[in-house]
Amino acid sequence: MISTLNCKGQILDLSTPVVMGILNTTPDSFYDGGLYNSVEKALEQAEKMIQEGATILDIGGASSRPNAVIVSEAEELSRTIPVITAIHQKWPKQIISIDTWRASVAREAVANGASIINDISGGSMDPHMFQTVADCQVPYILMHIQGTPQDMQGTPHYDDIITEILDYFIEKVGQLRALGVKDIVLDPGFGFGKTIKHNYTLFRSMDQFSLVLNLPLLVGISRKSMIYKLLETSSADTLSATCALNALALERGVSILRVHDVKPAIDVIKIWQAYSL
């Protein structure tokens, strides 16, 4: 499997799993909405995650939770670009990802210090995204979604979820390769147009995607409803269960753990490495 990403000249080695820390600059994200919606608060959280071992910081300015309100391009830019700029100025070698489905936001973020584009829509919500990724020549996280955040959890349906998502990835990777995109990471998109049963069926077999396409996998299940609804609790009470699923994800060959809680994820990786020797 491909185990390196070229992040604007900085080589990210994925032969050992790494942690992506989630830094939402939104007022309405499902878990941490409103906590880091100023540059000062975002910098404090960024420093904490860097100290705890985050290899990537994923900056998002538009919530993608079910039924989220679509914010304007101007609002998304105003939430993300000052934070990305400040982080890049303070920690120039820190790898920053922009979490957006808008090509214009992705392009502006890369111009100001981001070196990965993380797109929940897989290019489906902005027809200019794939060409923008090709122009920017940065790694692209290609996520699967059925529908949009506004309707994805209405009545999600699959005849064969693994085959359908594999076909989706094969088609999208082909389009990206044709444009000259070199570095692609696959994200199965847990919770994005999937029932709880769909999520766990997908989780068990997601290693097939990386095996077929020879591409690294990212998993983002941190504190999601596939955990707290199953356990009949709240997202605030799901850290231990998130860690358990992340350990299972590593067993499925996942290279990047996208999490709200960096240190526990780093600990999971250390335990998994010792166990895997």
C-alpha positions in Angstrom: 0.0 0.0 0.0 1.2 3.6 -0.7 2.6 4.9 2.6 3.7 8.4 1.9 1.9 11.7 1.1 3.6 14.8 -0.4 2.3 17.7 1.6 3.6 20.7 -0.4 7.1 19.3 -0.2 6.9 17.8 3.3 6.7 14.0 3.1 4.2 12.5 5.5 5.1 8.9 6.4 2.1 6.7 6.9 4.0 3.4 7.5 3.1 4.0 11.1 -0.5 5.3 11.8 -0.9 9.0 12.6 -3.5 11.1 14.3 -5.5 14.0 12.7 -6.8 16.4 15.3 -10.2 17.9 14.6 -10.4 21.7 15.0 -13.8 23.0 14.2 -14.2 26.8 14.0 -18.0 26.4 13.9 -20.7 27.3 16.4 -22.8 24.2 15.6 -20.6 21.1 15.1 -22.2 18.1 16.9 -19.5 17.7 19.6 -17.3 20.8 19.9 -19.4 23.5 18.3 -18.6 27.0 19.6 -15.5 25.9 21.6 -12.9 27.2 19.2 -14.6 29.9 17.1 -12.0 32.5 17.6 -8.4 32.6 16.5 -7.1 32.8 20.1 -9.2 29.7 21.2 -8.3 27.8 18.0 -4.5 28.5 18.6 -4.8 27.2 22.2 -6.4 24.0 21.0 -4.0 23.6 18.2 -1.1 23.9 20.6 -2.6 21.3 22.9 -3.1 18.9 20.0 0.4 19.4 18.6 1.9 18.8 22.1 -0.2 15.6 22.4 1.2 14.3 19.1 -1.2 15.3 16.3 0.5 14.9 13.0 -2.3 16.7 11.1 -4.7 19.5 12.2 -8.0 19.4 10.3 -9.6 22.9 10.2 -13.3 23.1 9.4 -15.6 26.1 9.2 -18.9 24.5 8.1 -20.6 21.9 10.1 -21.4 18.6 8.3 -23.6 17.1 10.9 -27.1 15.8 9.8 -29.4 18.7 8.8 -26.6 21.3 9.2 -27.3 24.8 7.9 -25.3 25.6 4.8 -23.1 28.6 5.6 -22.0 31.1 2.9 -18.7 30.9 1.2 -17.7 34.2 2.8 -18.6 32.9 6.3 -16.6 29.7 5.8 -13.6 31.7 4.6 -13.8 34.0 7.6 -13.9 31.1 10.0 -11.1 29.1 8.5 -8.5 31.2 6.8 -7.4 33.4 9.8 -7.0 30.2 11.9 -5.0 28.4 9.2 -2.8 31.5 8.7 -2.2 31.9 12.4 -1.3 28.2 12.9 1.0 28.2 9.8 2.8 31.3 11.0 3.3 29.9 14.5 4.2 26.3 13.5 5.4 26.4 9.9 6.1 22.7 9.7 2.7 21.6 11.1 0.7 19.8 8.5 -2.7 21.4 8.1 -5.8 20.0 6.4 -8.8 22.1 5.3 -12.1 20.4 5.8 -14.3 21.8 3.1 -16.4 20.8 0.1 -15.9 24.1 -1.6 -13.2 24.4 -4.2 -12.8 28.1 -3.5 -12.2 27.6 0.2 -9.8 24.8 -0.5 -7.8 26.9 -2.9 -7.6 29.8 -0.4 -6.7 27.5 2.5 -3.8 26.0 0.5 -2.6 29.4 -0.4 -2.4 30.3 3.3 -0.7 27.2 4.7 -2.9 24.2 4.4 -1.3 21.2 2.6 -4.2 18.6 2.5 -7.7 19.0 1.2 -10.4 16.9 3.1 -13.7 16.9 1.2 -16.7 15.2 2.8 -18.5 15.3 -0.6 -16.0 13.4 -2.7 -16.3 16.2 -5.3 -20.1 15.8 -5.5 -21.0 19.2 -4.0 -18.7 21.4 -6.1 -17.9 20.5 -9.7 -14.6 22.5 -9.5 -13.1 20.6 -6.6 -11.2 17.9 -8.5 -9.6 20.4 -10.8 -8.7 22.5 -7.8 -7.0 19.6 -6.1 -5.1 18.9 -9.3 -4.0 22.6 -9.6 -3.0 22.7 -5.9 -1.1 19.4 -6.1 -1.8 18.5 -2.5 -3.1 15.2 -1.0 -6.9 14.8 -1.2 -9.0 12.9 1.3 -11.8 11.4 -0.8 -14.8 10.6 1.4 -17.9 8.6 0.6 -21.3 10.2 1.2 -24.8 9.3 0.2 -26.7 12.5 -0.3 -25.8 15.7 1.4 -25.6 16.6 5.1 -29.1 18.1 4.8 -30.7 14.8 3.7 -28.2 12.0 4.1 -29.7 10.5 7.2 -33.3 10.4 5.9 -33.6 7.0 4.4 -30.1 5.7 3.5 -30.2 2.5 1.5 -27.7 0.1 -0.1 -28.2 -3.2 -1.8 -24.5 -4.1 -1.1 -22.7 -1.3 0.8 -19.2 -2.6 0.3 -19.5 -3.1 -3.4 -21.3 0.2 -3.9 -18.7 2.2 -2.0 -15.9 0.4 -3.7 -17.4 1.2 -7.1 -17.7 4.9 -5.9 -14.0 5.0 -4.9 -12.9 3.3 -8.1 -14.8 5.8 -10.3 -13.6 8.9 -8.3 -10.0 7.8 -8.1 -10.0 7.3 -11.8 -11.3 10.9 -12.3 -8.7 12.3 -10.0 -5.8 10.3 -11.6 -6.9 11.5 -15.0 -6.4 15.1 -13.8 -3.0 14.3 -12.4 -3.8 14.0 -8.7 -1.1 11.9 -7.1 -1.8 11.5 -3.4 -5.3 10.2 -2.4 -6.6 9.0 0.9 -9.8 7.1 1.2 -12.4 7.8 3.9 -15.4 5.5 4.1 -17.5 8.3 5.5 -19.0 6.8 8.7 -22.3 8.4 9.5 -22.6 10.1 6.2 -25.7 8.5 4.6 -25.5 5.3 6.6 -27.6 3.6 9.4 -25.9 2.2 12.5 -26.0 -1.2 10.9 -24.5 0.1 7.7 -21.7 1.7 9.7 -20.6 -1.5 11.4 -21.0 -3.6 8.3 -18.7 -1.1 6.5 -16.3 -1.0 9.4 -15.8 -4.8 9.3 -14.8 -4.8 5.6 -13.3 -1.4 4.9 -9.8 -2.8 4.5 -11.0 -4.1 1.1 -10.9 -0.5 -0.3 -7.2 0.0 0.5 -6.4 -3.5 -0.8 -8.1 -3.0 -4.1 -7.0 0.6 -4.7 -3.6 0.5 -3.0 -4.4 3.7 -1.1 -4.3 4.6 2.6 -7.4 4.8 4.7 -8.6 7.5 7.1 -11.3 6.7 9.7 -13.3 9.4 11.5 -15.6 7.8 14.0 -14.8 10.0 17.0 -17.8 10.4 19.3 -20.2 9.8 16.5 -23.8 8.7 16.7 -22.9 5.1 15.6 -21.3 4.9 19.0 -23.5 7.0 21.3 -26.9 5.8 19.8 -25.7 2.2 20.0 -24.7 2.7 23.7 -27.7 4.9 24.4 -25.6 7.7 25.8 -24.3 11.1 24.6 -21.3 12.1 22.5 -19.7 13.4 25.7 -19.6 9.9 27.2 -18.1 8.1 24.2 -14.3 8.5 24.6 -13.6 5.0 25.8 -15.8 3.5 23.0 -14.1 5.7 20.4 -10.8 4.4 21.5 -12.0 0.8 21.2 -13.2 1.4 17.7 -10.0 3.2 16.8 -8.0 0.1 17.9 -10.2 -2.1 15.7 -9.6 0.4 12.9 -5.9 -0.1 13.2 -6.4 -3.8 12.9 -8.2 -3.1 9.6 -5.1 -1.3 8.3 -6.2 2.3 8.8 -3.4 4.9 8.5 -5.0 8.0 9.8 -7.3 8.3 12.9 -9.3 11.5 12.8 -10.3 12.4 16.4 -11.4 15.1 18.8 -9.1 13.7 21.5 -5.5 13.4 20.4 -3.7 11.9 23.4 -6.1 8.9 23.8 -5.7 8.2 20.1 -1.9 8.4 20.4 -2.1 5.9 23.3 -4.2 3.6 21.2 -1.6 3.6 18.5 1.2 2.9 21.0 -0.7 0.0 22.5 -1.5 -1.4 19.0 2.2 -1.1 18.0 3.3 -3.1 21.0 0.7 -5.7 20.4 1.6 -6.0 16.7 5.3 -6.6 17.3 
